[in-house]
Amino acid sequence: MSFGATWGSDGGFPLMTILIAVFAAILIGVVGRGLYVWFRNNNSPQETAEARVVSKRMKVSGHGGHVMTRNVATMNTVSSSTYTRYFVTFELENGKRLEFGVKDPEYGMLAEGDHGRLSYQGTRYLGFERV
C-alpha cells in the first residue's frame, strides 16, 4: 500500500496532473475575470457626476519581512517587499457611493470632504476635478 503521489505506473490518476489542472483553472479564471471587467468597462459610457470624497483607504499586501543590508554607502538599510494599493470612496449627489482604485499621486491629492466632478467608466476611475 502506497501513500505517496501516484505517477500513473499503477493505473492511478497522477497527482501531478490534478495539481496542474487546478493551477491552470485558477489562472484561466483570474485572466478571464480581468478580461471580462476590462471589456465591460470599455463598453460602459464615460460618466461625470457631482461627488464628494467620503473616505480613503490603503491595502498593503506582500510579506512584511524585512531584509537588513550592511553597506558602507547606505549603512543600515531596511527594505521589504510590500505593495500598496490606494482606494477612494466618492458619494454622488443621489447618495450612491462608488469606490475606485487610484494611483498614489492622485490618492495624495484627494482629501476627505473634497467636492467636485468625478469622471468614471464602469468601475474604472478617470479623474476628479475639484470645484
QUIBEL-V993693 format. One record per residue. RES is the residue in one small letter. OMEGA is omega as a letter, one per 20 degrees, with the letter a starting at -180 (NA if undefined). NEAR is the number of other C-alpha atoms within 8 Angstrom. Layout:
RES/OMEGA/NEAR
RES/OMEGA/NEAR
This chain:
m/a/2
s/r/3
f/a/4
g/r/4
a/r/7
t/a/10
w/r/10
g/a/8
s/r/6
d/r/6
g/r/5
g/r/8
f/a/8
p/r/10
l/a/9
m/r/8
t/r/8
i/a/8
l/r/8
i/r/8
a/r/8
v/r/8
f/r/8
a/r/8
a/r/8
i/r/8
l/r/8
i/r/8
g/a/8
v/r/8
v/r/8
g/r/8
r/r/8
g/r/8
l/r/8
y/r/8
v/a/8
w/r/8
f/r/8
r/r/9
n/a/11
n/r/9
n/r/6
s/r/8
p/r/7
q/a/8
e/r/7
t/a/8
a/r/9
e/a/10
a/r/12
r/r/12
v/a/15
v/r/10
s/r/8
k/r/12
r/r/7
m/r/8
k/a/7
v/r/8
s/a/7
g/r/7
h/a/7
g/r/7
g/a/6
h/r/8
v/r/7
m/r/8
t/r/8
r/a/8
n/a/8
v/a/5
a/a/4
t/a/7
m/a/8
n/r/8
t/r/9
v/r/8
s/r/7
s/r/9
s/r/9
t/r/9
y/a/7
t/r/8
r/a/11
y/a/13
f/r/12
v/r/14
t/r/12
f/r/12
e/r/13
l/a/12
e/a/8
n/r/5
g/r/6
k/r/7
r/r/8
l/r/8
e/a/8
f/r/10
g/a/10
v/r/11
k/a/8
d/a/8
p/r/6
e/r/8
y/a/12
g/a/7
m/a/6
l/r/8
a/r/8
e/a/9
g/r/7
d/r/9
h/r/10
g/a/11
r/r/12
l/r/12
s/a/12
y/r/12
q/a/13
g/r/10
t/a/7
r/r/9
y/r/10
l/r/8
g/r/7
f/a/8
e/r/7
r/r/7
v/NA/5
